[in-house]
């Protein structure tokens, strides 16, 4: 039985305008607040329950990076909410992104499927 394809959604802090790229205490979140149905090419249908996934940023190759593995949502046309929470010396800052469809590909940069919401 085939399962929905997954995509790694990744982002570098240095690519987000207005964010201090040296910050290391940050977390990437992906959330869907409602269940939806996901059909596959094999004819199977899956019910995807509401979810929240998170992954801390880590220092890689001179930058601060995070990735989350999600099912693709191009097939059902479902949008996922992304945000980043940054703890900058005891001050919490949350960056919200426009809801986005996760492509049916191996990986994608978060900023290629969405953009930061104006505060």
C-alpha positions in Angstrom: 0.0 0.0 0.0 1.5 3.4 -1.0 1.7 6.2 1.5 1.7 9.9 0.8 5.1 11.3 -0.3 7.1 13.3 2.1 9.1 16.5 1.6 11.8 18.0 3.8 11.1 21.7 4.3 14.2 23.6 5.4 15.2 27.2 6.2 18.4 29.1 7.1 17.9 31.9 9.6 20.3 34.1 7.6 17.8 34.1 4.7 15.0 35.7 6.8 15.3 39.4 6.7 15.6 41.2 10.0 16.7 38.1 12.0 20.1 38.0 13.6 21.8 35.0 11.9 24.0 34.3 14.9 21.0 33.3 17.1 21.1 29.7 17.9 18.0 29.3 20.2 15.2 29.0 17.7 12.6 26.5 16.7 10.8 25.9 13.4 7.1 24.9 13.6 4.7 23.4 11.1 1.0 23.1 12.0 -2.3 22.1 10.5 -5.3 22.7 12.7 -7.8 20.5 10.9 -8.0 16.9 9.5 -8.0 16.4 5.8 -8.1 13.5 3.3 -5.1 12.6 1.2 -5.5 10.4 -1.8 -2.5 8.6 -3.4 -1.7 7.2 -6.9 -2.4 3.7 -5.6 -6.0 4.6 -4.8 -5.6 4.5 -1.1 -7.1 7.4 0.9 -5.5 8.6 4.2 -7.0 10.8 6.8 -4.4 13.2 8.1 -5.2 14.4 11.6 -4.4 17.8 12.9 -0.7 18.1 13.8 2.1 20.3 15.1 5.7 19.4 14.3 8.7 21.3 15.5 12.5 21.1 15.1 15.1 23.2 16.8 17.6 25.1 14.7 21.2 24.0 14.8 24.5 25.4 13.6 25.6 23.9 10.3 28.4 25.0 8.0 28.5 28.6 9.3 24.8 29.1 9.6 21.7 28.4 11.7 19.5 25.8 10.0 16.3 23.7 10.6 14.3 21.2 8.6 11.0 19.4 9.1 9.8 16.4 7.2 6.1 16.7 6.2 3.8 14.9 3.8 3.2 16.7 0.6 0.0 18.7 0.5 -0.1 19.5 -3.2 -2.4 16.5 -3.9 -5.2 17.6 -1.4 -4.5 21.3 -1.8 -4.1 21.7 2.0 -2.1 24.7 3.4 0.3 24.3 6.3 1.0 27.1 8.8 4.7 27.7 9.5 6.3 29.8 12.2 9.7 30.3 13.9 10.1 31.1 17.6 13.3 32.8 18.6 14.6 33.1 22.1 17.0 36.1 22.0 18.4 36.5 25.5 15.2 35.9 27.3 13.0 37.8 24.8 10.7 35.6 22.7 10.0 36.6 19.1 7.6 34.7 16.8 7.8 35.0 13.0 4.7 33.9 11.1 4.6 32.9 7.4 1.7 32.8 5.0 0.1 29.4 4.9 1.7 27.2 2.3 1.2 24.1 0.3 4.1 21.6 0.8 5.2 20.4 -2.7 5.4 16.9 -3.9 9.2 16.9 -4.0 12.1 15.5 -2.0 12.9 18.8 -0.4 12.2 22.6 -0.6 13.3 25.8 1.0 10.6 27.3 3.1 11.1 30.7 1.5 10.4 29.2 -1.9 6.9 28.2 -0.9 5.9 31.1 1.4 6.9 34.4 2.7 7.0 36.2 6.1 3.7 37.7 7.1 3.8 41.4 7.8 3.6 42.1 11.5 
